[in-house]
Amino acid sequence: IPDGHITPWELLLYFFSTAFSSMSTGFTGKQDFLFKEVYQVPPSYLSVGGVVSSVWDAANDPVLGSWMDKKRLNSQSLRNILRLSGFVVNTLTVVKMIDGGLSAFWHVFLMALCNMTGSITGTMAGVADQKMRAAISPLSQQRGRIGVWSAMGGQFTWAIGNLLPTLLMGFQSVFHISYYQIIFFGACILLPFSITSAILPTFIRQRVDYSTPPETEEQAAERAYMESLPRRARMHYKMKRQATSLGHTFEVVKYNKYFIANSVANLITTLSPDVGDELMIYSYLFPKFRVPIPGAFRNLAKGKAFVEMGGEALLGFKQVLCGIPSTILQPFNRQLINWMGGPLRAHKACSALKMGSNAVKYFVGYKSWPRLIVLILCEAVFYTANNWDGVAASMLNYEFYDYVELKTGERSEGVTTAVNNMFSKIVTNNIGLVTGNAFITWTGYKGGYKESGTTPPARYLKWMWPMFTLIPVLDQGIWLAARSMVKWTPEDNINTELALAERREVLKQMKSDD
C-alpha cells in the first residue's frame, strides 16, 4: 500500500462504525415524535428546554475547540476522549427518552439536563474525531474514501434503523405494540451498538505528524518568566494568555473561506422553522391503505382479509425505494465528485437539486398513487445528491484545514468543528425549534391523536405540507449562494498538499536536529 493510503482494515472500521450508529439513530432520532405525540409535551415547553441547552452549548463549544487546538493532544488522548464520550453521550440519549410517568415539565427538565451533561464530552468527541480523521492521511482523496465507506456502512444497516421502526408503527394494529415500546425499547436494545460505533474509529493509525518546530528563544524566555512568578500571579498570567490565545485561534480561521461561508449560511438559516421530522407528516397527512393478507396468515390476523397500513409504514417503504439509487452509486461517490469538478462544485449541484426536488414535491402533493410515484422519484434524487454531498463536505473540510495550516502553521479542526457544532445545535435546539414549535402551536396541535383515534386540527393538516417542502427550498437557496462565494479548485488542493509535505519534512528534520 503506497505511503499515505488507507488500509482496507481501517476502511472497514469506519464502515462498521457508521453501520452500528445507523441502527440506533432510527430509534433515538424519533425523540421529537415521542415527546409531542406520546408524552404530549407542549411545543412551548420543548422550546424552553432547547433554548437552555443551546445557551450552554454556545458557551462551551468554541472554548473547548480552541483549547483542543492549542493543547495539541496526542493520538492516545484523542482515542480516550472518543471512547469515553461514546459511552456517555449515547447512554444519555436513551436516558432522556425514559417515560416513568413523568409530567411534561420533568420530561423537558430531564431532556435539558442530559443535553447539557453530554454537551462537553460530545463537543470534545467531535473535535477528536475530526483531528484523527485529518491525521489518517495527508491526501484529500484518501480522506474522501473514509466518507464513502462510512456512508456505505449507513446503508448496510439502514433497514434496521429506519425501516423496522416505521413498519412496526405503521402496522401497529397487527403487532399490538405501543409507540413508546417501539422507540424506547428499540433504542435500549441497540445502545451497545451505538457505543461500539464510537469506539471503532479509535483503532485507526495516524500517518500525519503535526510536528511543532523547536522552542524559539522568545518562547523559552516567556516560559521562564512565567515560571518565576508567584502562584497567584502565574494563574492570572495563564488566564490572560488563554484569552489572547482564544482570540488568536479565531483569527487563524479567517483563511478558511469554506468555514466562513458555512457560518454565514448557518446564521441566516437559524430562523427557518423546524416543523418536525417526516414521521409526523406521514402519520397524519398521508392516506391509509388496505393491504391484503394471504389466506395462510389470516388466522394470525383473526380472520381479517385486509390490514390497514398507516403512513408510518408508507414512509418506510418510500425510504427503501428512494434509497436504491443512492445505494448503488454509494461506492462511486468519490469518483462522481471528481468527475463533477471537485467537492465544491458537487456541493453546489446538490443544493440546486434539493431546491428543485422540494419545489416539485410541494406542487405535486401526495393524495394519489401517481402523485406518490412522482414524490418517490423526487426523493430518490434528494437521497442520491445528499449522499455525495456528505462526502464532498468531508473532503472540503480537510482540504481547508490543510490550507489554514499552510498559511499559519496551525491546525484549526478544534475551533472549526466546535463552531459548526454550535451553529448546528442553535438551529436544532434553539431558534429553529422555537419558530417551528411556535408554528405548530399556532396550528392547534396538542398531540395524542393516534392514541385517541382523532385527527389533528384542520389548520395543521393544511399548512404542514407547505412548510415541510418549501422551507428547505429557501434554505438550500441560501446555502447555494454562500457556497458560490467560495473559490477553490482541485488544483488548489493539490498545490496545498505538495507545499505542506515539504514543510512537514523540514519541521521533522528541525525537530530531529534539536
C-alpha positions in Angstrom: 0.0 0.0 0.0 1.6 3.4 -1.0 2.5 6.0 1.6 -0.4 7.9 2.9 -3.0 5.4 1.6 -5.6 4.0 4.0 -5.7 0.2 4.6 -8.8 -1.9 3.9 -8.9 -2.7 7.6 -9.3 0.9 8.5 -12.0 1.5 5.9 -13.9 -1.5 7.4 -13.6 0.1 10.8 -15.4 3.2 9.5 -17.9 1.1 7.6 -19.0 -0.8 10.7 -18.8 2.3 12.9 -21.5 4.0 10.8 -23.4 0.8 10.3 -23.8 0.3 14.1 -24.6 4.0 14.6 -27.4 4.0 11.9 -29.0 1.0 13.6 -29.7 3.0 16.7 -30.4 6.5 15.3 -33.5 5.2 13.6 -35.0 4.9 17.1 -33.3 7.7 19.0 -34.0 10.1 16.1 -37.7 9.8 16.9 -37.3 11.7 20.1 -39.3 14.7 18.9 -42.2 12.5 17.8 -42.1 10.7 21.2 -42.3 13.9 23.2 -45.0 15.6 21.2 -47.2 12.7 20.2 -46.8 10.1 23.0 -45.9 12.2 26.1 -48.0 15.2 24.7 -45.4 17.7 25.9 -46.5 21.2 24.7 -44.2 22.6 22.0 -43.6 25.7 24.1 -42.0 23.5 26.8 -39.7 21.9 24.3 -38.7 25.4 23.1 -37.7 26.4 26.6 -35.7 23.2 27.1 -34.0 23.7 23.7 -33.0 27.3 24.5 -31.5 26.4 27.8 -29.5 23.5 26.2 -28.3 25.7 23.3 -27.1 28.6 25.6 -25.0 26.1 27.5 -23.7 24.6 24.2 -22.9 28.0 22.8 -20.9 28.9 25.9 -18.6 25.9 25.9 -18.2 24.8 22.3 -15.8 27.4 21.0 -13.8 27.4 24.2 -13.3 23.6 24.2 -12.5 23.6 20.5 -9.9 26.3 20.8 -8.4 24.6 23.8 -8.0 21.3 22.0 -6.3 23.1 19.0 -3.8 24.7 21.3 -3.3 21.6 23.5 -2.1 19.5 20.6 -3.4 16.3 22.2 -1.6 13.1 21.2 -3.3 10.2 19.5 -3.9 8.3 22.7 -5.6 11.2 24.3 -7.9 11.6 21.3 -8.7 7.9 21.4 -9.6 8.1 25.2 -11.9 11.1 24.5 -13.8 9.2 21.8 -14.2 6.1 23.9 -15.4 7.9 27.0 -17.8 10.2 25.1 -19.2 7.3 23.1 -20.5 5.8 26.3 -21.6 9.0 28.0 -23.4 10.7 25.0 -25.2 7.6 23.7 -26.3 6.5 27.2 -27.7 10.0 27.9 -29.5 9.9 24.5 -31.5 6.9 25.7 -32.0 8.1 29.3 -33.7 11.4 28.3 -36.4 9.3 26.4 -37.5 7.4 29.6 -41.2 7.7 30.5 -41.6 6.6 34.1 -44.9 8.6 34.4 -43.1 11.9 34.3 -45.0 15.1 33.8 -44.4 17.4 30.8 -42.2 19.6 32.9 -40.0 16.8 34.2 -39.7 15.3 30.7 -38.2 18.6 29.4 -36.1 19.0 32.6 -34.6 15.5 32.0 -34.0 16.3 28.3 -32.2 19.6 29.1 -30.1 18.0 31.8 -29.0 15.2 29.6 -28.2 17.5 26.7 -26.1 19.8 28.9 -24.3 16.9 30.6 -23.4 15.3 27.2 -22.5 18.6 25.6 -19.0 18.8 26.9 -18.0 15.2 26.1 -19.9 15.4 22.8 -18.0 18.5 21.7 -14.7 17.1 22.6 -15.6 13.9 20.8 -16.5 15.8 17.6 -13.2 17.6 17.6 -11.2 14.5 18.4 -12.9 12.6 15.6 -12.0 15.4 13.1 -8.4 15.5 14.3 -8.0 11.8 14.0 -9.6 11.7 10.5 -7.3 14.5 9.4 -4.3 12.7 10.6 -5.1 9.3 9.0 -3.7 10.6 5.7 -2.2 13.7 4.1 -4.1 13.1 0.9 -7.6 14.5 0.4 -8.7 11.7 -1.9 -7.8 9.1 0.8 -9.8 11.0 3.4 -12.7 11.1 0.9 -12.6 7.3 0.9 -13.4 7.4 4.6 -16.6 9.4 3.8 -17.6 6.9 1.1 -17.1 3.8 3.3 -18.9 5.5 6.2 -21.9 6.2 4.0 -21.9 2.6 2.7 -22.0 1.4 6.3 -25.0 3.6 7.0 -26.8 2.0 4.0 -25.8 -1.5 5.1 -27.9 -1.4 8.3 -30.4 1.2 7.2 -33.3 -1.3 7.3 -32.8 -2.0 11.0 -32.6 1.7 12.0 -35.2 3.2 9.7 -37.5 0.6 8.1 -38.0 -1.6 11.1 -39.4 1.1 13.5 -41.6 2.6 10.8 -43.0 -0.8 9.8 -43.8 -1.6 13.4 -45.5 1.7 13.8 -47.3 1.5 10.5 -48.7 -2.0 11.3 -49.4 -1.2 15.0 -52.8 -2.8 14.8 -51.2 -6.1 13.9 -48.3 -6.2 16.3 -50.1 -4.5 19.2 -47.0 -2.6 20.3 -47.2 1.0 21.6 -45.1 3.8 20.1 -43.2 4.1 23.4 -42.3 0.4 23.3 -41.1 0.6 19.7 -39.0 3.7 20.1 -37.6 3.5 23.7 -37.0 -0.2 24.0 -35.6 -0.4 20.5 -33.1 2.3 21.5 -32.2 0.4 24.6 -31.6 -2.9 22.8 -29.3 -1.1 20.3 -27.4 1.0 22.8 -24.4 -1.3 22.9 -24.1 -1.0 19.1 -24.1 2.8 19.3 -21.4 2.8 21.9 -19.3 0.4 19.9 -19.7 2.7 16.8 -17.9 5.5 18.7 -15.1 3.2 19.7 -14.2 1.5 16.4 -12.6 4.6 14.8 -10.1 4.8 17.7 -8.1 1.9 16.2 -7.0 3.9 13.1 -3.4 4.7 12.5 -2.1 8.3 12.5 0.1 8.9 9.4 0.4 12.6 9.6 2.6 14.1 12.4 1.6 17.6 13.1 5.0 18.4 14.5 5.7 21.8 16.0 9.1 23.5 15.5 11.6 23.6 18.3 11.0 26.2 21.0 12.3 29.6 20.0 14.3 31.9 22.2 11.3 34.2 22.8 9.1 31.3 23.8 11.8 30.0 26.1 12.1 33.4 27.7 8.3 33.7 28.1 8.1 30.3 29.8 11.0 31.1 32.1 9.3 34.4 33.1 6.0 32.7 33.8 7.7 30.1 36.0 9.4 32.8 38.0 6.1 34.4 39.0 4.3 33.7 42.3 1.5 31.1 42.1 -1.4 33.6 42.0 0.3 35.9 39.5 1.2 32.8 37.4 -2.5 31.8 37.3 -3.6 35.3 36.3 -0.9 35.3 33.6 -2.1 32.0 32.3 -5.7 33.1 32.1 -4.7 36.3 30.3 -2.7 34.3 27.8 -5.5 31.8 27.3 -7.9 34.7 26.4 -5.3 36.1 23.9 -4.9 32.5 22.6 -8.6 32.1 22.1 -8.8 35.3 20.0 -5.8 34.3 18.0 -7.4 30.9 17.2 -10.5 32.7 15.7 -8.2 34.9 13.8 -6.5 31.9 12.2 -9.7 30.5 10.7 -10.2 33.6 8.6 -8.2 31.7 5.9 -10.9 29.0 5.9 -13.3 30.6 3.4 -15.4 27.4 3.3 -16.0 27.6 7.1 -16.9 31.3 6.8 -19.4 30.6 4.1 -21.0 27.8 6.1 -21.1 30.0 9.2 -22.9 32.8 7.3 -25.4 30.3 5.8 -25.9 28.7 9.2 -26.5 32.1 10.8 -29.2 33.0 8.2 -31.0 29.7 8.2 -31.3 29.6 12.0 -34.6 31.4 11.6 -36.1 28.6 9.5 -38.8 26.8 11.4 -38.1 23.2 12.3 -41.6 21.7 12.0 -40.7 18.1 12.9 -39.4 15.1 11.1 -41.1 13.1 8.3 -42.7 10.8 10.7 -45.3 13.3 11.9 -46.0 14.3 8.3 -46.6 10.7 7.1 -48.5 9.8 10.2 -51.3 12.4 9.8 -51.3 13.8 6.3 -50.8 10.7 4.1 -53.8 8.4 3.5 -54.0 4.9 4.9 -54.0 1.9 2.6 -55.6 -1.6 2.9 -53.1 -4.4 2.4 -54.5 -7.9 1.6 -53.5 -10.7 3.9 -52.7 -14.1 2.3 -55.0 -16.9 3.3 -52.3 -18.8 5.2 -51.8 -15.9 7.6 -55.4 -14.9 8.2 -55.6 -16.9 11.4 -52.9 -14.8 12.8 -54.9 -11.7 11.9 -58.1 -13.1 13.5 -59.7 -13.9 10.2 -59.2 -10.5 8.6 -58.7 -10.4 4.8 -57.1 -6.9 4.9 -55.0 -5.0 7.3 -54.7 -1.2 7.4 -51.3 0.2 6.7 -50.6 3.6 8.3 -48.5 6.4 6.9 -45.5 5.3 9.1 -45.2 2.1 7.1 -45.6 4.0 3.8 -42.7 6.2 4.9 -40.5 3.1 5.5 -41.3 1.6 2.0 -40.7 5.0 0.4 -37.3 5.3 2.0 -36.4 1.8 0.8 -37.4 2.7 -2.8 -35.6 6.0 -2.7 -32.5 4.5 -1.2 -31.9 2.0 -4.1 -30.2 4.5 -6.5 -28.1 6.1 -3.7 -27.1 2.6 -2.5 -26.0 1.6 -6.0 -24.0 4.8 -6.5 -22.6 4.9 -3.0 -19.2 3.2 -3.7 -18.6 5.6 -6.6 -19.4 8.9 -4.9 -15.8 10.0 -4.7 -15.3 9.3 -8.4 -18.5 11.1 -9.1 -17.4 14.2 -7.2 -14.1 14.2 -9.1 -16.0 13.9 -12.4 -18.2 16.9 -11.4 -15.1 19.1 -11.0 -14.3 18.7 -7.3 -16.2 18.8 -4.0 -17.2 22.4 -4.2 -19.0 22.0 -7.5 -20.6 18.8 -6.2 -21.8 20.8 -3.2 -23.5 23.5 -5.3 -25.0 20.9 -7.6 -26.5 19.1 -4.6 -28.1 22.4 -3.3 -29.6 23.1 -6.7 -31.1 19.5 -6.9 -32.5 19.7 -3.4 -34.2 23.0 -4.2 -35.8 21.6 -7.4 -36.9 18.3 -5.8 -38.6 20.0 -2.9 -40.4 22.5 -5.1 -41.7 19.7 -7.3 -42.9 17.8 -4.1 -44.9 20.9 -3.0 -46.7 21.3 -6.3 -47.3 17.6 -6.9 -48.6 16.6 -3.5 -49.3 13.1 -2.2 -53.0 12.3 -2.4 -53.0 9.7 -5.2 -50.7 6.9 -6.4 -49.4 8.8 -9.4 -48.5 11.7 -7.2 -46.8 9.4 -4.8 -44.7 7.9 -7.6 -43.5 11.4 -8.6 -42.8 12.1 -4.9 -40.7 9.0 -4.6 -38.7 9.9 -7.7 -38.0 13.4 -6.3 -37.0 11.8 -3.0 -34.6 9.4 -4.9 -32.9 12.4 -6.4 -32.7 14.0 -3.0 -31.2 10.9 -1.4 -28.6 10.4 -4.1 -27.5 14.1 -4.0 -27.4 14.1 -0.2 -25.0 11.1 -0.2 -22.4 12.7 -2.4 -22.9 16.0 -0.6 -21.8 14.4 2.7 -18.6 13.1 1.1 -17.9 16.4 -0.6 -18.3 18.3 2.7 -15.9 15.9 4.4 -13.3 16.4 1.7 -13.6 20.2 1.7 -13.3 20.4 5.5 -10.0 18.5 5.4 -8.7 20.4 2.4 -9.3 23.8 4.1 -7.8 22.5 7.4 -4.6 21.9 5.4 -4.8 25.3 3.7 -5.1 27.0 7.1 -2.0 25.1 8.3 -0.1 26.1 5.1 -1.0 29.8 5.8 -0.5 29.9 9.5 1.4 26.8 10.6 -1.5 25.9 12.9 -4.3 23.3 12.8 -7.9 24.5 13.3 -10.0 21.4 13.5 -11.0 22.2 17.1 -12.4 25.7 16.8 -13.9 24.9 13.3 -15.7 21.8 14.4 -16.8 23.4 17.7 -18.3 26.5 16.0 -20.0 24.3 13.3 -21.5 22.1 16.1 -22.6 25.3 17.9 -24.5 26.5 14.9 -26.0 23.1 14.4 -27.2 23.0 18.0 -28.6 26.5 17.7 -30.5 25.6 14.6 -31.8 22.3 16.0 -32.4 23.2 19.7 -32.9 26.9 19.7 -34.2 29.3 17.1 -35.3 26.7 14.5 -37.0 24.7 17.3 -38.7 27.8 18.8 -40.0 29.1 15.5 -41.1 25.6 14.4 -42.9 24.9 17.7 -44.5 28.3 17.6 -45.9 27.4 14.2 -47.1 24.0 15.4 -48.8 25.7 18.4 -50.4 28.2 16.0 -52.0 25.3 14.1 -53.6 24.0 17.3 -51.7 20.7 17.5 -51.6 19.2 21.0 -50.6 15.5 20.3 -52.1 12.2 21.3 -54.4 12.0 18.2 -53.2 8.5 17.3 -53.9 7.0 20.7 -57.4 8.7 20.9 -58.3 7.9 17.3 -59.0 11.6 16.5 -57.5 13.8 13.8 -55.3 17.0 14.2 -56.8 20.4 13.6 -57.6 21.4 10.0 -55.1 24.2 10.2 -52.4 21.7 11.0 -53.4 19.4 8.1 -53.5 22.4 5.7 -50.2 24.1 6.4 -47.7 21.4 7.4 -47.1 20.2 3.9 -46.2 23.7 2.5 -43.9 24.3 5.5 -42.3 20.9 5.2 -41.5 21.3 1.5 -40.9 25.0 0.9 -38.7 25.9 3.9 -35.9 23.6 2.5 -36.2 25.4 -0.9 -35.4 28.7 0.8 -32.6 27.2 3.0 -30.9 25.4 0.1 -31.0 28.7 -1.9 -29.1 30.4 0.9 -26.6 27.5 1.0 -26.1 27.7 -2.7 -25.5 31.4 -2.6 -23.0 31.1 0.2 -21.0 28.3 -1.4 -20.9 30.2 -4.7 -18.9 32.8 -2.9 -16.1 30.3 -2.2 -13.3 30.0 -4.8 -11.5 26.6 -4.6 -10.4 24.1 -7.2 -8.9 20.6 -7.1 -5.6 22.2 -8.4 -5.6 24.5 -5.3 -5.8 21.4 -3.1 -3.0 19.6 -4.9 -0.7 22.6 -4.6 -1.5 22.8 -0.9 -0.8 19.1 -0.3 2.6 19.4 -2.0 3.6 22.5 -0.1 2.6 21.0 3.2 4.5 17.8 2.5 7.7 19.9 2.0 7.1 22.0 5.2 6.4 18.9 7.4 9.6 17.3 6.2 11.5 20.4 7.1 9.9 20.6 10.6 10.5 16.9 11.1 14.2 17.4 10.3 14.4 20.5 12.6 12.8 18.5 15.5 15.3 15.7 14.9 18.3 18.0 14.9 17.0 19.7 18.1 
